[in-house]
Amino acid sequence: MATEFKRAIIRKPGKEISNAISSRGLSPDFSTAEQQHNQYSQVLESLGLKVHALDALKGFPDSLFVEDPALVFDDTCIILRPGIASRFGESKALEIDIKNIFTNVHTIKSGKIEGGDILRIGSHFIVGLSERTNEEGARNLGEVLAPLDFTLEISKTPKGVLHFKSECSLISNDTILATEKLIETGFFENKYRLLKVPEGEELGSNCLSINDHVLIPKGFNNIADLLSKEHKIIVVDVSEMEKVDAGLSCMSLRS
């Protein structure tokens, strides 16, 4: 199941996080970001995950967002190709760091594709094309997944949205939380049960379902009320990471 996990890989934030990419021109405070990252790790451990904490990667302010340069499931890791040149080194470093964790390691050789644009639903993957992910990268990922008995479908991330999962989350194996903007594309229609993100809380769309719990970013009370009707929720403060366009799923690789 795509919401059940035994382990997680995280990377500690470095002081350079203040220079991470931000569409709003904001800079996180390192001390606060470090504290929130530690709390995030503790939540993962409390849910039964063995957490592998990688050291901060000097020279790469966005490197704590480990979901973008790799895709993991079971004993497999696929090293992706970030869609922005300043993050290329993250993939190379991560490939070295995870060799002792995963049995099977594959590499996307061309195109561009980031984990923030990849939504897994069971044995099926949806890739949203964006400024960070193109058709070549998505197609190459599909070629790696096919022999592993996984399927892949290509969608489009709405204009002006950084990543596909900036606007949606897998809540359970048949339920997706999505913004009105993403729902209006019609891509999910008649395929999945949809929960619409309450108006005004679109920045809280990136939630994280783990082992019968749903992690929700702090400050999005209407989303919390909506999801708590059917799920056990845990509110996690990632406000410093939100300053650089990141959410809950961005900060870990789960398998």
Number of C-alpha atoms within 10 A of each C-alpha: 11 20 20 15 20 16 19 19 22 24 21 20 27 21 18 19 24 20 16 20 17 17 10 9 10 16 18 21 15 16 13 14 22 19 15 18 23 13 15 20 23 13 16 21 15 10 15 13 21 16 18 16 13 16 14 18 20 11 16 19 21 24 29 25 24 25 24 30 27 24 22 19 14 13 11 16 22 21 26 30 28 23 20 13 8 13 18 15 17 25 21 14 13 18 20 9 13 16 12 8 14 15 11 12 15 16 16 19 13 14 19 23 33 30 28 28 25 25 21 20 20 14 13 14 18 18 30 27 25 24 17 22 28 19 18 15 24 27 19 18 26 19 15 15 18 11 9 11 9 15 17 20 14 17 19 19 23 17 11 8 15 19 27 28 25 25 25 25 23 22 26 22 15 12 15 20 25 26 24 16 16 19 18 12 13 10 13 15 11 8 10 13 14 19 19 18 23 19 10 10 14 19 17 26 24 24 25 21 24 20 15 13 18 22 24 25 24 15 16 17 15 15 23 22 12 14 18 14 9 8 15 13 18 17 16 18 20 23 18 24 27 18 20 21 20 23 25 24 22 21 25 23 25 24 20
